[in-house]
Amino acid sequence: MGNIFPKDDLMKEIISDAIEKEDVRLRVYATKKRFKKLVTVIEGLDKDKLDETAKGLKSKLACGGTVKDGLVILQGNHILKIKGFLVSFGYDPESITVVPGFVK
């Protein structure tokens, strides 16, 4: 028998998604990759949200990127803008650590 209150299921899904994002600790930094090109790396994202978050960030930042080994790797140095976009996706600002500069 189906649920007669479909809004309850929607609320449960929204609440569980918000709780998952609160427990996440993200680390964002820029580093040099092949041919001395800068890339922005986001680590600590939930495995289920990697592709969705990467697609949204690539669209918002108008850049290329990929998902590898649990990391989102974006082309270019976006550490000044990335925190705002992650917060707009629902991540807690206190859980996002942005490392200034770039890591060699």
N, C-alpha and C positions, 0 to 999 in steps of 0.2 A: 504494500500500500504506500502510495506516495505521500510526501510531506504536504500538508495543506497550507503551510506557511513558507512559501519559497523565499521570502525576505529573510527568514531566520537562517537559512543555509548561506545566503549571501553575506549576512552579518558575521557569521562564524568564519567564513573564508577571509573576509576583510580583517577581522580581529586576529586570526592566526597568522596572516601575512604580516601585520604590524608587529606582532610579538617576535616573529622570526627576524625581522630587520632590526629590532632593538638589541638582540643578542649578538649581532655581528660586530666585529672589530676590523675596520678597514685600514689599510696602509696604502698611501698613494705616494709615488715617487717617480722622478724622471731619471733615465739612465741612457747611456750610449750603447747602441747595438752595431750591427754591421755597417761598415763604411762611415763610422762616426756620426750616424744619424741619431737624433734624440727620439726617445719613445717615452710615453707615460704608462706606468704599470700600476694596476689596482689589484691588490691581493687581499684575501680574506672574505671574498664573496661566497655566498652559499652556492653549492654546485648546481642546484636547481634554477638559480637566478642568473647564472653566468651569461648565457646567450642573450637573454632578454635585456639585461643591464648593458651588455656590450653593444647590442643593436641600438638601444636608446642613446647611449653616449656617443656612438659614431654619428648618429643622425644629428644630435644637438651640437656637437663640436665640428661637424662637417669634415671628418677625417676618416682614414682607413684604420683598420685594426683587426685583431684576432683574439681568440680565446685559446690558451695553451696551458696545460698543466695546472689548471685552477686559477690562472691569472688572466686578467684582461689587459692586453697590450695595445695601446693606441699610438698611432703615428703622430709624432710631434710632441712638443712640451706644453701640456695643458694643465699644469698643477695650479695655476692661478684661478682657473674657472671650474675645475672638476668638483670641488667640494659643494659648490652651489647646485650643480646638476645632480649630484648624489643625494643631497637633501631634498631636492624637488622630486626625486624618485621614491622618497619615503624613508631614507636612512637617517639615523639620529646623528646630528652634528657633532656630539661629543664622542661618538664612536669612530669618527673619521680622523686619521692622523695623516697630515700632509707634510712630507719631508721636503724642506726648501732646498733649492739648488738641484744638483743631480748626483746620483751615485755612480761611480766608475765601475 
